[in-house]
Amino acid sequence: MAIQYLDTPADNQGMPFKECLARLNHNKLPAFLFGLSVMLVSMIPILNFLIIPAAVASATCLWHENYQP
């Protein structure tokens, strides 16, 4: 889930996918916790519709705080 959502802000900056994966591998904990939380919330029936826009916004904030070049 983290790769799916964090690829969007990386792609907006023109970063290749391999470089995005390298950045995520360098600092794994925030990406793992983000992906885990999105996955767990998406299992709840009504919240799974609301988590998609919230996850996109959260991934953008996470990208700018931890992974931006």
C-alpha positions as CSV (number, residue, x, y, z in Angstrom):
1,M,0.0,0.0,0.0
2,A,2.8,2.4,0.8
3,I,4.4,1.9,-2.6
4,Q,1.1,2.5,-4.3
5,Y,0.4,5.7,-2.6
6,L,3.9,7.1,-2.3
7,D,4.5,6.6,-6.0
8,T,2.1,9.4,-6.8
9,P,4.0,12.3,-5.2
10,A,7.3,10.9,-6.5
11,D,5.8,10.7,-10.0
12,N,4.6,14.3,-9.7
13,Q,8.3,15.3,-9.2
14,G,9.4,13.3,-12.2
15,M,11.2,10.7,-10.1
16,P,11.7,7.3,-11.7
17,F,10.1,4.3,-10.0
18,K,13.4,2.6,-9.2
19,E,14.7,5.7,-7.4
20,C,11.4,5.9,-5.5
21,L,11.9,2.3,-4.3
22,A,15.5,3.1,-3.3
23,R,14.3,6.0,-1.2
24,L,11.6,3.9,0.4
25,N,14.2,1.1,1.1
26,H,16.6,3.6,2.7
27,N,14.0,4.7,5.3
28,K,11.6,1.7,5.7
29,L,9.8,2.4,9.0
30,P,7.6,5.4,8.0
31,A,6.6,3.6,4.7
32,F,5.9,0.4,6.6
33,L,3.7,2.1,9.2
34,F,1.9,4.1,6.6
35,G,1.1,1.1,4.5
36,L,0.1,-1.0,7.5
37,S,-2.3,1.7,8.8
38,V,-3.9,2.2,5.3
39,M,-4.3,-1.5,4.9
40,L,-5.9,-2.0,8.3
41,V,-8.3,1.0,7.9
42,S,-9.3,-0.2,4.4
43,M,-10.6,-3.5,5.9
44,I,-13.4,-1.6,7.8
45,P,-16.5,-1.6,5.6
46,I,-17.6,2.1,5.5
47,L,-14.2,3.6,6.1
48,N,-12.6,1.9,3.1
49,F,-14.3,4.6,0.9
50,L,-13.0,7.4,3.0
51,I,-9.4,6.2,3.3
52,I,-8.6,6.6,-0.3
53,P,-8.5,10.4,-0.5
54,A,-7.1,10.6,3.1
55,A,-4.3,8.2,2.1
56,V,-3.4,10.2,-1.0
57,A,-3.1,13.4,1.1
58,S,-1.2,11.6,3.9
59,A,1.2,10.0,1.4
60,T,2.0,13.4,0.0
61,C,2.7,14.8,3.4
62,L,4.8,11.7,4.3
63,W,6.8,12.1,1.0
64,H,7.6,15.7,1.7
65,E,8.6,15.1,5.3
66,N,10.7,11.9,4.8
67,Y,11.6,11.2,1.2
68,Q,11.7,14.4,-0.8
69,P,15.1,15.0,-2.5
